[in-house]
């Protein structure tokens, strides 16, 4: 069969993964390619890198779908189905809403596709494609093949930050955050790949920059120590996603830096004390966020702090407190998001039960996570919207960017560190200020 694997993208510039900031190839298509028997011909399309040539003949189209891009995914699917081409969907959104996805696809994969994909292709080849393929267990990462990146399109043009290849060393997350879908899709059991496999994969990538896509990198401390020790002589530069609790293990933190880490995305979520106490209970962090930031910076590790606004306990002071923290801690960059009720989360279910969710199927209406989709509890709509505009304008003012840069971390004095800092902050400033008009409540919220 001639197979096309598509990662949809709307080429919007309102996300942290826009072309202006990071060019990160999706890992799912190369992994599925590696799991595809050799008698099939595979082509990979990532719309954030290159447009899809829909004139080429193809027998089966596979689309990986996240909620915010589901409308675009459905549009692509209908285009191919009108030509009589079978379409398969998988990923987070079809996993939590399989019946919705089935109305736009010939087959849907629920859960991780690793151990289902070969059987699905066999069924499709013989004309016996089933409507629903459900993974009855989590994939065994001990058997995970090396993703086949040879077919992945290279980026066109240049972004503010360097292109990086994505790599995976673990899956799953034991934390139980109300607003997160990771546990629903990847499971709450934290699974790791053999260190030797990860190292061999890194060695096969002839490129200096890597991005670990693990949702909770280094939760298994023994596995992380072994991995980072083996990475030291490879002399690669990398970034990834971690937790503030990494700052509680200074031996491991030194290994993180020695292995080539330039920075980590850390989910602080909120700066207000009540939520900090809850997050510290979950992650086991036994000191405050300011001390965590100091430890990361002392090791020369940059921090992109992720903050979410809209929690029930937050009051109008949260915006000023977040700005104050970002300046005092000299945080390298901030990801500022409106709390989004994604389907499949406990947050979504709770807001529905409380009658506060104003658009139950917001993703089908073209709304994004920039929209305020529910009625806040401890703050008015106008206070929330003005607070978001305040934090975005002030944390990414030229004055704030310059102040956070100086006197904080040795790593930025290196050329690559200065480039990353300037590139990310300037691109994010442009993105946030350009899209302030999109940060609005849906019709009827007032």
Buried (B, 14 or more C-beta within 10 A) or exposed (E): BBBBBBBBBBEBBBBBEBBBBBBBBBBBBBBBBBBBEEEBEBBBBBBBBEEBEBEEEBBBBBBBBBBBBBBBBBEBBEBBBEEEBBBBBBBBBBBBBBEBBBEBBBBBBBBBBBBBBBEBBEBBBEEEBEEEBEBEEBBEBEEBEBBBBEEBBEBEEEBBBBBBBBBBBBBBBEBEBEBBBBBBBBBEEBBBBBBEBBBEBBEEBEEBBBBBBBBBBBBBEEBBBBBBEBBEEBEBBBBBBBBBBBBBBEEBBEBBBEBBBBBBBBBBBBBBEEBBEBBBEEBEBEEBBEBBBBBBBBBBBBBBBBBBBBBBEBEEEBBBBBBEBBBEBBBBBBBBBBBBBBBBBBBBBBBBEEEBBBBEEBBEBEBBBBBBBBBBEBBEBEBBBEBBBBBBBBBBEEEBBEBBBEEBBEBBEEEBBEBBBBBBBBBBBBBBBEBBEEBBBBEEBE
